[in-house]
């Protein structure tokens, strides 16, 4: 029913079903049916046709006046929601060992934060980064150990 109410608002703004249908990307016949369904739902006329223009009845004007701000708010919210796709937003908790923080992470993290002003980050730099895994969004840690062969083996853990 909300789609039909939104269409009705567009009809009142445009003054015609065909203009509103073009804007809503539906056929004129579908738009006419939606208006009929809406009138049946409320059990009253919501508009009058005069000289190919549609004017709201008092009940239609009430619907328009009350629903228009809600529709505008919903459209703003929709744009904001799609804004999340364009730019990341939120907060990152990162735990990292000193070697990675100083030599590998700071520059790319700085670039990322500059390019995504809606993101903030907390950085915990510690030799025990893995101990912070439960409270972090990203953990970067290096563990080095020696084997009997004397070769040094490095293992990188990046858990999200």
C-alpha positions, 0 to 999 in steps of 0.5 A, a space after each residue: 500500500 505504501 507504493 500506491 500512496 507514494 504514487 498518489 503523492 507523485 500524481 498530486 505533485 505532477 497533476 497527472 497520472 501519466 507524468 507520475 507514471 513516467 517518474 515512477 517508471 510504471 505504465 499509466 494503466 498500472 498507475 490508474 489501477 494503483 489509484 483505484 486500489 488506494 481509493 478502494 482501500 480507504 473507501 473514498 475518492 482521493 482525487 477529481 479529474 478536471 480538464 485532464 488534471 487531477 486535483 485531490 479531494 479534501 481526503 486526498 489532500 490530507 493524505 498528500 499533506 501527511 504522507 509527503 514528508 514521510 515519503 521525503 524522509 524515506 527517500 533521504 534514508 534510501 540515499 543515505 543507505 546507498 551512501 554506505 556502498 559509496 563510502 565505508 562508514 563505521 569504526 575499526 578496532 585493529 590489533 597489530 604487532 609493532 613490526 607490522 604497525 610501523 612498517 606495513 600498516 600505517 601508510 595504507 591505513 592513513 590513506 584509507 582513512 583519508 579516503 573514507 572520512 566516515 570511518 574511524 579506527 582504534 589501533 592497539 599495537 602490542 606484541 600480543 595482538 592475538 590476545 585481542 582477537 575477540 575484541 578486534 575487527 582485524 588482527 595482524 600478527 607475526 609469529 616467528 619460530 625456529 625449527 631444528 634445521 635452523 631456518 626461521 619460519 614466519 607465519 602471518 595471521 590475519 583474522 577478521 
